[in-house]
Amino acid sequence: MTKRLNIALVGNPNSGKSSLFNSLTGLNQKVGNFPGVTVDKKTGSCRISENLTANIIDLPGTYSLYPKRADEWVAYKVLIGQDEEIKPDMVLLVADASNLKRNLLFCSQIIDLKIPVVIALTMMDIAANKDTQIDIAGLERELGVAVIPVNPRKNKGIAQLKKAVELSAENLHNAIPRDFIDIDALAMQPVTAVKKIIPDISNYAAVHYLINHENFELATSLQDQIEQIEIDNKFNPTKTQADEIIMRYNRIKHIMQQTVVETDPLQKTLFTEKLDNILLHRTWGYIILLVVLFLLFQSVFWIAQYPMDFIEWSFGQLSGWLTNVLPGGWFSDLLINGVVAGLSGIIVFVPQIMILFGIITVLEDTGYMARIGFLTDRLMRKVGLNGKSVMPMISGFACAVPAIMSARSIENKKERLLTIMITPLMSCSARLPVYTILIALVIPSKLYFGFLSLQGLVMMALYLLGTVMALIVAYVMKWFIKIKEKSFFILELPVYRSPRWKNVGFTMVEKAKIFLFDAGRVIMVISLLLWVLSTYGPKNKMTAVTQQYALLTKTHPQQAAELDKEYKTALLENSYAGSLGKAIEPVIKPLGYDWKIGIALITSFAAREVFVGTMATLYSVGGDDDNNSTTLTQKMKAATREDGTKVYTLAAGLSLLVFYVLAMQCMSTLAIVKRETRSWKWPAIQLVYMTSLAYVLSWVVYVVFK
């Protein structure tokens, strides 16, 4: 019979925890939320041996058992036993061998909780580069737990780690580690009193009940009892915590002397430090950052263009073939103008999504992404943020929802709120399909100096516009958000490492799948709904149009082809979708938009990328071109108004681009802001200010370029 364990995977940030999680679980993992909070929870299945399977819960990284951020509280409550859903049988603790002294603080606290522990010692190669030698056997003796050196990136030491987990699992009740420090010397009387009313916890856990019981979900009577114990024993949480840390570091100092041989850090400068002298330089650092961003957006446009052209051509050919082989009727129309057009609007952008996420993953894997936060801290502070705000903002280039959730790592409440309020201004991947098709419509495909793409430069300008506006809005908002709290910025810079190409490829495929199956479902549903709304309309209106054009065709048979095109357009205008677009046309006309664009603006509130699917459906249903093999871009380029002027002029195209850069058109983002701020006030403010900003600046752009 196979036994299943729950193993909590914990460790300091940047200790290699995620790499080990991926190595152990492979593709057998899923992402959700911890109960009651918006912090990501990654769980995965791992076969330890023939008779043992582990459910591994990857807890958020934390430096100690004294939490400050929301994600640290999640890990803390699981380890203290205050999480009702997650009860770990064992802890797999990841420690960075190159920063062993700092990591041992957290290790020692976990050991004193009396939970069975196995330590995975990572970064051994970096420790070796620093000429740091670690006596593994001696470290095991001092700590009283198994210590296994591993390299998850190269899959080294994983078999030995699984064996250590198996041995601990066989002897769970006897695998309790010995005390790291003397808890009785810390607070004997109050600890004894707490253990009388809660007998199943360790001495060290009792200390945490005394310090943090107000944050635990305990019965009122139990809360009162612990409070009374504090009063009776004159328990001082701050002094106890300070004394504990001093005791731990005294013991850690002894362990380091016994088991670790280090060279003088002044004698050797690592490659990382040499590279940082260039990449974090006051002048060159910013120039290099701009070059990196420039190459990112040039690549998104330049490399992706070839597969995108092929996909678009393929769907054009498929539509043309289906038109020729299928009999006329509503089903054929639904298949060609609803399903195929909708699929085309989804799949054509997969290459760009994959390239964008692939490059971002490379930047994260190499360690450069953290440097961007360090580099921009000074600028961030001027607008009311700090360097930690950069990571959610950069994550916003992918998707605002997880980016806003990641703002929980910002300790300062005002800076966290400001970050949440401006992150949706960063151009997420959902905007990418909109940018791509509009840039292709109104910006010439020119190359400067043989390699600089004008379209790529415009793409970069759009991303920069969102970023600049985010900083301006943050600067304005900081005067209105009246939260006074001391701000500090502490960031650990990981060492530079070569990217894990398997991880990069996996991320690219996963993000493409998410786009196809999550966003794709929304796009397809709306595309099919739009087909219905744009094919049918009020019976009296549709009948009147049909009768009018039947009469015209009868009286002017020589103009039948031209009248047929006008008939299709008239049917679309009088359909339910057309009526909706016509209703809002007076509001958007000053921006240079027609009623079809108005429909797309409305449907885009479900998800921005729906814009392309909407256009694909509208121009298929009411298209003037009988050749279904014509691509969407070609159909939109040929679109004209009633007076014969082009719809997508340079002014209208740029105005629409600016609108999509700035407008809040994502219901999921508004929902997650509500969850994070626990109020509808902030998402409402977000919706109003972003939509107003988008409208005003789009109007200005249209007037200037008209």
Helices and strands as residue ranges (DSSP letters): E 3-11, H 17-25, E 29-33, E 40-49, E 52-58, H 70-80, E 90-96, G 97-99, H 100-112, E 117-122, H 124-129, E 133-134, H 136-143, E 146-149, G 152-154, H 158-170, G 172-174, H 183-197, H 203-212, G 213-215, H 220-232, H 237-259, E 260-261, G 265-267, H 271-279, H 284-302, H 305-325, H 330-333, I 334-340, H 341-347, H 350-366, H 368-375, H 377-382, G 387-389, H 390-395, H 400-406, G 407-409, H 413-422, G 423-425, H 432-442, E 447-448, E 452-453, H 454-477, H 501-514, I 515-519, H 520-535, H 539-555, G 557-559, H 560-574, H 576-588, G 589-591, H 595-603, H 610-621, H 632-638, H 650-662, H 667-677, H 681-705
